């Protein structure tokens, strides 16, 4: 008998803006003042912030250069004595203050005004005109405050925010500050509540969808009355296709929820292949007068988690997933829309159809973009409950859990519940108390709240390292997984079949896995329908957990080095398929074959000196490269691994066949050892005696030029607009030279600024902000931010011994 969890849902989406669009909301990102210090009087309205630094949000101070940090090896945000140390990438937190002086638009002087923060890390306090609005500890959930009672309708108003990222509070790079968007919302006394629209469907198929729209209305007018609520639905092409209108009585001081229904004939269903989105306009009417409105986008799709497979729109779909932390590399945690877009576009182009937001809710923009691109999401809430992870004396979330868990779960779900991309809620990751009586109590409490808030999706939890052992009945998966709809397995793919025999109704997901076990994880996901798929740790490199993906050379006679983290000067994890600047790492070429994206690929192992051996961490990858440029190794044997789903592969060097090998039945790799000779190395996949695909690696020449390129030569003239410039060392034939790196200096002219520079080197502790960077394996990037003024922005790049070059982009 199959266990089936069937869920039909329709969701809200707004391309790269927050849920509430329209005239009631404005961006509040620009024009702040910032102080990287603590001042107990900075909340006061008449406090002088003239000497503070001007910043525009999103902003992360932990990625900025530290003062007096100017040595040969370190010039940037890194501090060896950092409280977070290896876990947070040796950056500094501390206390910072933000202030903004503003006046209300004339049209808003008689309206209610609220301020919305999508994320502040962490433990923030907010004041308006000297009045304390509240404290919000968690750094990853949104929150808002009503400003109305303390505003000056015609004079200056001052909002102040204190942010305290103190002590050891994270196992990865968190960033510090107001690192996500802020907005102001202006509403009439009777209005649609914050996060007040929920769209769901009792059914959804290619023939018909029945939509339920629930809208919560707030009355703070001082009197009761009758009001109208109208909903218009528009197709992905913009055609008006349905309307529903009703009236309701709203008592003063009450919140009233109105339920309406819409029918859609032959809906265009949302999927990773075709992420089609409808537009929904909700109007609140006083008679014939519109007093509030929200414009959102909806995606119609059905999901069903069953022991016969994860079904998307009635079709079994395997989750090809990756875990992703929230930082944006050289930008730190700052959640620029364009940075989130680029990151997710890269992952989608790399074959991913699903993302796990480890281990916290992402930005609103992140989910908007997942909706647009067709990426499914596990939306995760916590890394800790009541017990700490690594630090018994830490300032992490476990200190706040008892008081704040419900507020944070509800806020994340109210904001995120309408996204078509979100298919699973996760209540935690590798929770310490996951299997004891208190943890089971907490899990049930969390699951009950999630089900209360949203019955359309199942609940999971990422669980590790306590599989059934005889004599330890308390340590069994059956207790931790009992409250869950989907059992999240971290690194335990080999337990699936035996667990299925014991628990045949259990639906499973690989919520974390090792890179070198990606084939095994994908194979069992294809083979076992009760396994919904797999999420690699990680899809992309991130700051913190320094070097968990390392490989080391050590004397063959020594014991294995089982160190998890690489110490100073490493700053990033180095375990991603994609490096921290957005380019493929060796394991990504292997994944191309695992997921059948290409017919054949190959990697070449770096030479291992005599008497040494390579030790690869669990999250690591052998020291291989997608390169056939190895000067100094002429005539020496090189290991070449060829990957293919074909039964036979052939290797050629400069047109000469170096050998043919069968691919083992339980593998997709064949290993060759051939003497190095410069030229063209070609791998050929053979099926039925004929070539089924080829891949070539060509020896490059000496560095001859700098090459600048970008996917975005035209950007908007706004402070949230970025252009990523790729800087490459080329030989005289335009090929990337991976073995000859150069320090590149940048000069920028026009209405732009350098927001960040970076390379993929996990041990390069140079500044992310200074206009100079050394390439790593022939490449680095420069991120240009618009100053908000139209015009041509020109980046010039120079390096010793190479011609100066430049590139221009247009801000409009």
C-alpha positions in Angstrom: 0.0 0.0 0.0 1.4 3.4 -0.9 1.5 6.2 1.6 0.4 9.4 -0.2 0.7 13.0 0.9 -1.2 14.9 -1.8 -0.8 18.7 -1.9 -2.3 21.1 -4.4 -1.1 24.6 -4.2 -1.0 27.9 -6.1 1.4 30.6 -5.1 2.4 34.2 -5.0 5.4 35.5 -6.8 6.9 38.9 -7.7 9.8 38.8 -10.0 12.6 40.6 -8.1 10.4 42.6 -5.7 8.7 41.8 -2.5 5.2 40.3 -2.3 3.5 43.7 -1.8 4.0 45.7 -4.9 1.9 48.7 -6.1 1.6 52.2 -4.8 1.3 51.3 -1.2 4.9 50.3 -0.9 8.2 52.1 -1.5 11.8 51.0 -1.2 13.5 52.3 1.9 17.0 51.0 1.0 18.8 54.3 0.1 20.1 57.1 2.2 21.2 55.6 5.5 24.0 56.5 7.8 26.2 53.8 9.4 28.5 53.6 12.4 30.6 50.5 13.1 30.6 50.9 16.8 28.2 51.1 19.7 26.8 54.3 21.0 24.0 54.1 23.6 22.6 57.5 22.7 22.4 56.9 18.9 18.6 56.1 19.1 17.8 59.7 20.1 16.1 61.8 17.4 18.4 64.8 17.9 21.6 62.7 17.9 24.1 64.0 15.3 25.2 61.4 12.8 27.0 63.9 10.6 30.3 62.0 10.9 28.7 58.6 10.1 29.3 56.9 6.8 26.6 57.1 4.1 25.4 53.6 3.0 22.7 52.3 0.8 21.1 48.9 1.6 21.5 46.0 1.4 24.7 46.3 3.5 27.0 43.8 5.2 29.8 45.3 7.3 31.6 42.0 8.0 32.8 41.8 4.4 34.4 45.2 4.6 38.1 45.9 5.3 39.1 46.1 8.9 41.2 49.1 10.0 44.9 48.7 10.2 44.8 45.5 8.2 47.6 45.9 5.8 50.1 43.0 5.7 51.5 41.1 2.8 49.2 38.2 3.3 46.1 39.9 4.8 44.3 43.1 3.8 40.6 42.8 4.2 37.9 41.7 6.6 39.8 38.8 8.1 41.0 38.6 11.7 42.9 35.6 13.0 41.5 36.2 16.5 37.9 36.4 15.2 35.4 35.0 17.7 33.8 32.8 15.0 37.2 31.6 13.8 37.2 28.9 11.1 33.4 28.5 11.3 32.6 32.0 10.1 35.7 32.5 7.9 37.7 34.6 10.4 35.6 37.7 9.9 34.5 40.2 12.6 31.0 40.9 13.8 30.4 43.4 16.7 27.8 46.1 17.0 26.7 48.6 14.4 24.2 51.4 14.1 22.1 52.6 11.2 20.1 55.8 11.1 17.9 57.4 8.4 16.2 60.8 8.3 13.2 61.1 6.1 10.0 63.0 5.5 6.7 61.5 4.6 5.3 62.1 1.1 2.3 64.5 1.2 0.0 61.7 0.0 1.0 59.5 2.9 0.4 62.0 5.8 -3.0 60.7 6.7 -2.2 57.0 6.2 -0.8 54.3 8.4 2.9 53.7 7.9 4.9 50.6 8.6 8.5 49.6 8.1 9.4 46.2 6.9 12.9 44.5 7.3 13.4 41.3 5.2 16.5 40.4 7.3 18.9 41.9 9.8 21.8 39.9 11.3 21.2 39.9 14.2 19.6 40.8 17.5 18.3 44.1 16.1 16.5 47.0 18.0 14.6 49.6 16.1 13.5 53.2 17.2 11.4 55.8 15.5 11.9 59.4 16.7 13.4 58.0 19.9 10.6 55.5 20.6 11.7 51.9 20.9 9.6 49.7 18.5 11.0 46.3 19.5 13.8 43.8 19.4 14.1 41.0 16.8 16.9 38.4 17.6 16.8 36.0 14.7 18.9 37.2 11.7 17.0 35.3 9.0 13.3 36.1 9.4 11.4 39.1 8.3 9.7 41.6 10.7 7.9 44.9 10.6 6.7 47.7 12.9 3.9 50.2 12.8 5.5 53.7 12.8 2.3 55.7 12.7 1.8 56.8 16.3 5.3 58.4 16.6 5.7 60.0 13.1 5.8 63.7 12.3 3.5 64.1 9.3 5.3 67.1 7.9 8.7 67.3 9.7 11.8 65.1 9.7 11.6 61.6 11.1 14.5 59.5 12.3 14.6 55.7 12.3 17.5 54.1 14.2 18.6 50.5 14.1 21.1 48.8 16.4 22.5 45.5 15.2 24.4 43.2 17.6 26.3 40.3 16.0 28.3 39.4 19.1 29.9 36.3 20.4 29.9 32.9 18.7 26.5 32.6 17.1 26.9 30.8 13.7 28.6 27.8 12.2 29.1 29.6 8.9 29.5 33.2 7.6 26.4 35.1 8.6 27.3 38.7 7.7 26.4 41.6 9.9 23.9 44.4 9.4 20.8 45.2 7.5 21.8 42.9 4.7 18.4 42.5 3.0 15.8 45.0 1.7 13.8 47.4 3.7 10.6 49.0 2.6 7.9 51.4 3.8 4.2 50.6 3.4 1.4 53.2 3.4 -2.1 52.1 3.9 -5.6 53.4 4.6 -7.0 52.7 8.1 -8.9 49.8 6.4 -6.4 47.8 4.5 -5.1 44.4 3.4 -2.9 43.0 6.2 0.9 42.4 5.9 1.3 39.0 4.2 -2.5 39.0 4.1 -3.2 37.2 0.9 -3.0 33.4 0.6 -3.7 31.5 -2.6 -4.3 27.8 -2.7 -6.1 25.3 -4.8 -8.4 22.4 -4.0 -7.3 20.9 -7.3 -4.9 21.7 -10.1 -4.5 19.8 -13.4 -3.9 20.5 -17.0 -7.7 20.6 -17.5 -8.8 22.8 -14.6 -7.7 24.5 -11.4 -9.9 25.7 -8.6 -8.3 28.6 -6.7 -9.1 29.7 -3.2 -8.0 33.3 -2.4 -8.0 34.2 1.3 -7.5 37.8 2.2 -7.1 39.2 5.7 -8.4 42.7 6.1 -7.6 45.1 9.0 -9.8 47.9 10.2 -8.2 50.7 12.3 -10.6 53.4 11.1 -12.4 54.0 14.4 -15.7 52.7 12.9 -17.3 49.7 11.3 -18.5 49.4 7.7 -19.2 47.4 4.5 -16.3 47.0 2.1 -15.8 45.2 -1.2 -13.0 42.9 -2.2 -12.3 42.3 -5.9 -9.8 39.9 -7.4 -8.7 39.9 -11.0 -6.7 37.1 -12.5 -4.5 37.5 -15.6 -2.8 34.8 -17.7 1.0 34.6 -18.2 0.5 36.6 -21.5 -1.4 39.3 -19.6 -5.0 38.4 -20.7 -7.7 38.9 -18.2 -9.3 35.5 -17.5 -11.3 35.7 -14.3 -12.8 38.0 -11.7 -14.5 37.5 -8.4 -16.0 40.2 -6.1 -17.7 40.1 -2.8 -18.6 42.4 0.1 -17.9 42.0 3.8 -18.6 43.8 7.1 -15.5 44.7 9.1 -15.8 45.7 12.7 -13.5 48.4 14.1 -10.3 47.1 15.5 -10.8 43.6 13.9 -9.0 41.4 11.4 -11.4 39.8 9.0 -10.5 37.0 6.5 -12.5 36.9 3.3 -12.5 33.7 1.2 -13.1 33.8 -2.5 -12.9 31.3 -5.3 -11.7 31.4 -8.9 -11.9 28.8 -11.6 -9.2 28.5 -14.3 -9.8 26.4 -17.4 -6.8 24.7 -19.0 -4.3 26.3 -16.7 -0.7 26.7 -17.8 1.0 24.7 -15.0 4.2 25.9 -13.2 7.2 23.5 -13.5 11.0 23.7 -13.6 10.8 23.3 -17.4 8.0 25.9 -17.8 7.8 28.2 -14.8 4.7 30.0 -16.0 3.2 32.7 -13.8 -0.2 34.3 -13.6 -0.8 37.8 -12.2 -3.3 38.3 -9.4 -4.6 41.8 -8.5 -6.5 42.2 -5.2 -8.5 45.4 -4.6 -10.1 46.6 -1.4 -13.1 48.9 -2.2 -15.1 51.4 -0.2 -18.1 51.6 -2.4 -16.6 52.2 -5.9 -13.4 53.8 -4.5 -10.2 51.7 -4.3 -8.6 52.1 -0.9 -5.9 49.4 -1.1 -4.5 47.0 -3.6 -1.8 44.3 -4.0 -0.5 42.9 -7.2 1.2 39.5 -7.0 2.0 36.6 -9.4 0.7 33.1 -9.1 2.0 29.8 -10.3 -0.4 26.9 -10.5 0.9 23.4 -9.9 0.2 20.2 -7.9 2.6 18.3 -5.7 2.2 14.9 -4.1 4.8 13.1 -1.9 4.2 9.4 -2.1 6.1 6.2 -1.5 5.7 5.8 -5.3 7.6 9.0 -6.0 7.5 12.8 -5.7 4.8 13.8 -8.2 4.8 17.3 -9.7 1.7 17.9 -11.8 1.1 14.2 -11.8 4.5 13.2 -13.1 7.3 11.6 -11.0 10.1 14.1 -10.6 13.5 13.4 -9.0 14.8 16.3 -7.0 18.3 17.1 -8.3 19.1 19.4 -5.5 21.9 21.4 -3.9 22.2 22.9 -0.4 23.0 26.7 -0.5 24.1 29.1 2.2 22.9 32.7 1.9 26.1 34.6 1.2 27.0 36.0 -2.2 30.7 35.5 -2.2 32.6 38.8 -2.6 29.5 40.8 -1.6 29.2 38.9 1.7 25.6 38.4 2.9 24.3 41.5 1.1 21.2 40.2 -0.8 21.3 42.3 -3.9 18.6 41.1 -6.3 21.1 40.9 -9.2 23.4 38.7 -7.1 20.6 36.4 -6.2 19.6 36.2 -9.8 23.1 35.3 -11.0 23.6 32.7 -8.4 20.4 30.9 -9.1 20.8 31.2 -12.9 24.2 29.5 -12.6 22.7 26.6 -10.5 19.8 26.2 -12.9 22.2 26.1 -15.9 24.3 23.5 -14.0 21.3 21.1 -14.0 19.8 21.7 -10.5 16.1 21.7 -10.3 15.9 22.1 -6.5 17.6 24.1 -3.7 17.7 23.6 0.1 18.1 26.9 1.9 20.5 25.6 4.5 20.0 26.3 7.3 17.6 29.3 7.4 14.9 31.1 5.5 16.3 32.9 2.4 15.7 36.4 1.2 12.3 37.3 -0.4 14.2 38.0 -3.7 15.7 34.5 -3.6 12.3 32.8 -3.6 11.0 35.3 -6.2 13.8 34.3 -8.5 13.3 30.5 -7.8 9.7 31.0 -8.9 10.8 32.7 -12.1 13.5 30.2 -13.0 11.6 27.1 -12.0 13.7 26.0 -9.0 12.0 24.0 -6.3 12.9 24.8 -2.7 13.2 23.2 0.7 12.6 26.2 2.9 14.5 25.6 6.2 13.9 27.4 9.5 16.5 26.5 12.0 20.0 25.1 12.7 19.4 24.9 16.5 16.5 24.4 18.8 17.1 24.5 22.6 20.5 23.0 22.6 23.6 24.6 21.2 25.6 23.1 18.3 29.3 23.7 18.7 29.6 26.4 21.3 28.4 25.9 24.8 29.1 29.6 25.6 27.7 30.9 22.3 25.2 33.7 21.6 23.4 31.6 18.9 19.7 31.0 18.3 19.2 28.4 21.0 19.2 31.2 23.6 16.1 32.6 21.9 14.3 29.5 20.7 11.8 29.0 23.5 10.5 32.6 23.3 10.8 33.2 19.6 10.3 30.0 17.6 6.6 30.5 16.9 7.1 34.1 15.8 9.9 33.1 13.5 8.1 30.1 12.0 5.0 32.1 11.4 6.8 35.0 9.9 8.8 32.8 7.5 5.7 30.9 6.5 3.4 33.9 6.0 6.0 35.5 3.8 6.9 32.3 1.9 3.7 30.2 1.8 2.6 31.5 -1.6 5.7 30.7 -3.6 5.2 27.9 -6.2 8.9 27.1 -5.7 8.5 26.1 -2.1 7.6 22.4 -2.0 8.8 21.4 1.5 9.2 23.1 4.9 12.2 22.0 7.0 12.0 22.5 10.8 15.7 22.0 11.4 19.1 20.6 10.5 21.1 18.0 12.5 19.5 19.2 15.7 21.3 17.9 18.7 18.3 16.9 20.7 16.6 15.4 17.6 16.1 11.9 19.0 15.7 12.5 22.7 12.3 13.0 24.5 12.6 16.8 24.5 13.6 17.0 20.9 10.7 14.7 19.8 8.4 17.0 21.8 9.8 20.1 20.0 9.6 18.5 16.6 5.9 17.6 17.1 5.3 21.2 18.3 7.0 22.6 15.2 5.2 20.2 12.8 1.8 21.0 14.3 2.4 24.7 13.9 3.6 24.3 10.3 0.5 22.2 9.5 -1.7 24.8 11.1 -0.2 27.5 9.0 -0.1 25.6 5.7 -1.7 22.2 5.1 -0.6 22.2 1.4 3.0 21.1 1.9 4.8 18.4 3.9 7.3 18.9 6.7 10.8 17.5 6.8 13.9 17.7 9.0 17.5 17.0 8.0 18.7 14.2 10.3 22.1 12.5 10.6 24.3 10.0 12.5 22.1 8.0 14.8 20.9 5.0 12.8 19.4 2.0 14.6 21.9 0.2 16.9 21.1 -2.8 18.8 20.8 -2.1 22.5 20.1 1.6 22.0 16.3 1.8 21.3 16.3 5.5 22.3 18.7 6.2 19.4 16.4 5.0 16.6 15.3 6.9 13.6 11.7 5.9 14.2 11.4 8.4 17.0 12.9 11.4 15.2 11.1 10.7 12.0 7.7 9.9 13.5 6.4 13.5 13.5 7.6 14.2 10.0 5.9 13.8 6.6 9.1 13.3 4.7 12.2 11.9 6.4 15.4 13.9 5.7 18.5 11.8 5.5 21.9 13.4 5.8 24.8 11.3 4.3 22.9 8.0 4.8 21.9 6.9 1.4 23.0 3.3 2.1 20.3 3.0 4.8 17.4 3.6 2.4 16.6 0.1 1.4 17.0 -1.5 4.9 14.9 1.3 6.4 12.2 0.8 3.8 11.9 -2.8 4.9 11.4 -1.7 8.5 9.2 1.4 7.7 7.6 0.7 4.3 5.4 3.8 4.6 8.3 6.2 5.0 8.9 8.8 2.3 12.6 9.7 2.2 14.8 12.6 0.9 18.6 12.9 0.8 18.8 16.3 2.5 22.7 16.3 2.4 25.3 14.2 0.6 29.0 14.1 -0.1 30.3 15.2 -3.5 32.1 11.9 -4.2 28.9 10.0 -3.5 26.8 11.9 -6.0 26.5 9.0 -8.4 25.4 6.6 -5.6 22.8 9.2 -4.4 21.4 9.8 -7.8 21.3 6.1 -8.6 19.2 5.2 -5.6 16.9 8.2 -6.2 16.3 6.8 -9.7 15.9 3.3 -8.5 13.8 3.7 -5.3 10.6 5.6 -5.8 10.1 6.3 -2.1 13.3 8.4 -2.3 12.4 11.8 -3.6 15.9 12.9 -4.5 19.2 14.3 -3.2 20.7 17.6 -2.1 24.5 17.9 -2.4 26.6 19.7 0.2 27.0 22.1 -1.4 25.9 23.4 -4.7 28.1 26.5 -4.4 31.1 27.5 -2.3 30.5 29.8 0.7 32.4 31.7 3.3 33.0 29.9 6.6 33.5 26.3 7.6 36.9 26.9 6.2 38.2 24.2 3.8 35.8 21.4 4.7 36.2 20.4 1.1 40.0 20.2 1.2 42.4 17.7 -0.3 45.8 17.4 1.3 49.2 15.8 0.4 50.9 14.1 3.3 53.7 11.6 3.6 52.5 8.1 2.7 53.9 6.8 6.0 51.8 9.1 8.1 48.4 8.4 9.6 45.5 10.0 7.8 44.7 13.6 8.7 41.0 13.6 9.6 40.9 17.4 10.3 37.5 18.7 9.3 38.3 22.3 8.8 41.4 23.9 7.2 42.9 26.5 9.5 44.1 30.1 8.7 44.5 31.4 6.1 41.6 29.5 4.5 38.3 31.5 4.6 35.8 29.5 2.4 34.5 26.0 2.5 35.7 24.8 -0.9 33.1 22.0 -1.1 30.8 23.5 -3.8 30.2 22.3 -7.3 30.4 25.9 -8.3 33.2 28.2 -6.9 32.5 31.3 -4.9 32.8 33.5 -8.0 30.3 31.4 -9.9 32.4 29.1 -12.1 32.5 25.3 -12.4 34.8 23.2 -10.2 36.0 19.7 -11.1 33.2 17.9 -9.4 30.7 19.8 -11.6 32.1 18.2 -14.7 31.5 14.8 -13.1 28.0 15.8 -12.2 27.3 16.6 -15.8 27.6 12.9 -16.5 25.8 11.8 -13.3 22.8 13.8 -14.4 23.2 12.9 -18.1 23.8 16.5 -19.2 26.7 15.5 -21.4 27.9 12.3 -23.1 31.5 12.5 -21.9 33.8 14.6 -19.7 37.3 14.2 -18.2 39.6 15.5 -15.5 43.3 15.4 -15.1 44.9 14.9 -11.6 47.7 17.2 -10.5 51.0 15.3 -10.0 51.5 13.7 -6.6 55.2 13.9 -5.5 57.0 10.6 -4.7 56.5 9.4 -1.2 53.3 11.5 -0.8 49.6 10.5 -0.8 46.4 12.5 -1.2 43.9 12.7 1.6 40.5 14.0 0.5 38.0 15.1 3.1 34.4 13.8 3.1 33.2 17.0 1.4 36.2 17.3 -0.8 37.3 16.3 -4.3 40.6 15.0 -5.6 43.0 17.6 -6.9 41.9 17.4 -10.5 41.5 20.0 -13.2 39.7 20.5 -16.4 43.1 21.2 -18.0 45.9 19.7 -20.2 48.4 22.4 -19.3 51.1 21.0 -17.0 54.5 22.5 -17.8 57.4 20.7 -16.3 55.7 17.3 -16.4 56.7 16.4 -19.9 57.2 12.6 -20.2 55.8 11.9 -16.8 52.7 9.8 -16.2 49.5 11.8 -15.6 46.2 10.3 -14.3 43.2 11.1 -16.5 39.7 10.2 -15.5 37.1 9.9 -18.3 33.4 10.0 -17.3 30.6 8.7 -19.4 27.4 6.7 -19.4 28.5 4.9 -22.5 30.0 1.4 -22.1 33.3 2.3 -23.7 35.6 5.3 -23.8 38.7 6.1 -25.9 41.5 8.5 -25.1 43.5 10.2 -27.8 46.5 12.5 -27.5 47.5 14.6 -30.5 45.5 12.2 -32.7 47.1 9.1 -31.3 45.0 6.5 -29.5 46.3 6.1 -26.0 43.8 3.4 -25.0 40.3 2.3 -24.7 38.5 1.2 -21.5 35.2 -0.2 -20.5 33.2 1.7 -18.0 32.5 -0.6 -15.0 28.9 -1.5 -14.4 28.8 0.3 -11.1 30.7 3.4 -12.2 30.8 6.1 -14.8 34.6 6.5 -14.8 37.5 5.0 -16.5 41.1 5.8 -15.3 44.0 6.2 -17.7 47.7 6.9 -17.0 49.5 8.5 -19.9 52.7 10.4 -20.3 52.3 14.2 -20.5 52.9 15.8 -23.8 51.5 19.3 -24.8 48.8 19.3 -27.4 45.2 18.2 -27.6 43.8 15.5 -25.3 40.5 14.0 -26.5 38.1 11.7 -24.8 35.5 9.9 -26.9 32.4 8.0 -25.7 31.7 4.9 -27.8 28.3 3.2 -28.3 27.7 0.4 -30.7 31.1 1.0 -32.1 30.4 4.6 -33.0 31.4 7.9 -31.3 28.6 9.2 -29.1 30.3 12.3 -27.9 33.7 13.9 -27.4 35.4 16.4 -25.1 38.9 18.0 -25.7 41.4 19.7 -23.5 44.1 21.8 -25.2 47.4 22.9 -23.8 47.4 26.7 -23.6 50.3 29.1 -24.4 51.8 31.8 -22.3 49.8 34.6 -20.9 49.3 37.3 -23.6 46.3 39.4 -22.6 43.6 40.3 -20.2 40.1 39.6 -21.3 37.0 41.3 -19.7 33.5 40.1 -20.3 30.0 40.5 -18.8 26.5 39.1 -19.3 25.1 42.5 -18.5 26.5 45.5 -20.5 23.3 47.4 -19.8 22.0 47.8 -16.2 19.4 49.9 -14.5 20.6 53.2 -13.0 19.6 52.1 -9.5 21.6 51.2 -6.4 20.4 47.6 -6.5 21.8 47.1 -10.0 25.0 45.1 -10.5 27.2 44.0 -13.4 29.5 41.1 -12.9 32.7 41.5 -15.0 34.8 38.3 -15.6 38.5 38.9 -15.8 40.6 36.2 -17.6 44.2 35.6 -18.5 44.3 34.6 -22.1 47.0 33.2 -24.4 47.4 34.5 -27.9 44.6 32.2 -29.1 42.0 33.5 -26.6 42.2 30.5 -24.3 42.2 30.8 -20.5 45.7 30.3 -19.0 45.1 28.4 -15.7 48.7 28.1 -14.6 50.0 31.7 -14.7 48.2 34.0 -12.4 48.6 37.8 -12.2 47.7 40.6 -9.8 45.2 42.8 -11.7 44.5 46.4 -10.9 41.2 48.1 -11.7 40.3 51.7 -12.4 36.6 52.6 -12.7 35.2 55.8 -14.3 31.6 56.9 -14.7 28.6 56.6 -12.3 29.5 53.2 -10.8 31.6 51.8 -7.9 33.4 48.6 -7.2 31.1 46.6 -4.9 33.3 43.6 -4.7 36.3 41.8 -6.2 37.0 38.1 -5.8 38.6 34.9 -7.0 38.0 31.3 -6.2 41.1 30.7 -4.1 39.9 29.6 -0.7 43.1 30.8 0.9 43.3 34.3 -0.6 42.8 36.6 2.3 43.0 39.8 0.4 40.4 42.6 0.4 37.0 42.2 -1.3 36.8 45.9 -1.6 40.1 47.2 -2.9 40.5 47.6 -6.7 43.1 44.9 -7.1 42.8 41.1 -7.2 45.1 38.2 -8.2 43.6 35.7 -10.6 43.2 32.1 -9.5 43.5 29.5 -12.2 43.4 32.3 -14.7 40.3 34.1 -13.5 38.8 36.6 -11.1 35.7 38.8 -11.1 34.8 42.5 -10.4 31.3 43.4 -9.4 30.2 46.9 -10.4 27.3 48.7 -8.6 25.4 51.5 -10.2 25.5 54.9 -8.3 21.9 55.4 -9.3 22.8 57.9 -12.1 22.5 57.1 -15.8 25.7 57.0 -17.9 28.6 55.0 -19.2 30.7 53.1 -16.6 34.1 52.0 -17.8 36.3 49.4 -16.1 40.0 49.4 -16.9 42.2 46.4 -16.0 46.0 46.2 -16.0 48.6 43.6 -15.0 52.3 43.5 -15.3 53.5 42.4 -18.7 50.1 42.4 -20.2 48.3 45.1 -22.3 45.8 47.3 -20.5 42.2 46.6 -21.5 38.8 47.9 -20.6 35.1 47.3 -20.9 32.1 49.6 -20.7 28.6 49.1 -19.5 25.6 51.5 -19.7 23.5 52.4 -16.7 20.0 53.6 -17.8 
